Amino acid sequence: TVSHLVSSYGTACSAVVALAQSEDGLSDSLCAERNVIAAEAVWAARSEMACHLDDFVFRRSGLGTLGHPGLGALERAASLMGAELGWDPSRRALELEHVMQQFPDYRGLEGVTP
């Protein structure tokens, strides 16, 4: 995770780490298969002008670039960003649906799972 944060944030890495340590749960991984932590979603909304969930998932982090990270990871990221950006439940659901539509649908293809 530290290596990921250094390569992703460079000199801002210490600020992301400080954010992760500032609140319970922000140092938790969003997805077991990725090094992306919860603080990164908050950082994207606060410091990188990320206004939409897809911006965080596909451009500000590696959460969605290697395939679907799982609904739980996306819901957690939406919740974190929504809290920062004042999204109501309806907006959070729209953001989540928009991201879900951007993943290819592999259902029905033999030997391939999402």
N, C-alpha and C positions, 0 to 999 in steps of 0.2 A: 504494500500500500504506500509506504513512504517513497519508494522508487517511482511509483505511478504519480504521486503528488508532485514530486520534484520535476519529473519530465513534463507534466501537464501545466504546472503553474510557475515554474522557474523561481524567480525571486519572490513571488507572492505566496510560495508554498508555506512559509511560516505563518502567514495570515490565515490561510485555510486550515492549518493545523490548530491554530489558536481558536478559530471558530468551532472546529470539531470538539475541542476540549471544553468549550464554554457551556455546553448544554448536553444533558444526558441524551444518548441516542444518535447524536450527530457524527460520532466516530464509527457508527455501525455501517457495515457494507450494505449496499442496496440490493446486491445480487451475489450469491456465492461464487458464481463463475467469473465475476468482474472485480476489479479493484476499486470501483467507484464507491465512495462513502456518502452518507446522507448530507454532510456539510457541503459537498460540492453542489447540490441542488440549491441550497440556501445561498451559497457564494455566487452562483450563476445569476440568481435573481437580484441579489443585493449589489454585486460589484461588476457584473459583466453585461448588464442590461438585457438579460434573457427575459423575454416577456411571454414566451409560449413554452409549453412542455417539450414540444418537438425540437426546439432550439437546444434545450439542455440534453435531451436524449441522443440526438444525432450529431450535434455540432460542438457542444461545450464539454461533453464527456464521452467516454467510450461505452456508455451503457447500452446503446442500441446498435452500435456499428458492427457487432459480431453476430447479430441476429436477435431474436426476441429474448429479452432478459427475464421474462415472467411477469405475469400480471401484478404480483405483489410488489415487485421493484418499481413498476411504473406507477402504481397507486401511491406508494410511499413518496416517490419523487413529485407526483402531482400534489399531494398533500403538503409537502414541504414548500414547494414553490407557491402553491395557493395561499398558504399562510403568510408568506412574504408579500405577495402581490394583491392580496385582498380578494381572491377568487371565492365566489359563493359555490355551493355544491353543484349547481347547474353548470357553471363555467368550468369547474374542475372536471366534471363528467365530459364536457365537450372537448377539453384539451386531451383527456385520456383517449377518447374515441378517435380523435384526429391522429394521434400517435399510433394507435392500434391499426388503423387503416393503412399505415405506411409499411407494415410488415407483410411480406408475401405470405400467402395462405398455402401451407404445405400439406394440409389435410388431404388424404386420399392417395398421396404418392407413396408407393411401397418403399419401406426402409428409411423414410425421411420424416423426422418429427420436428415440430416448431420449437 
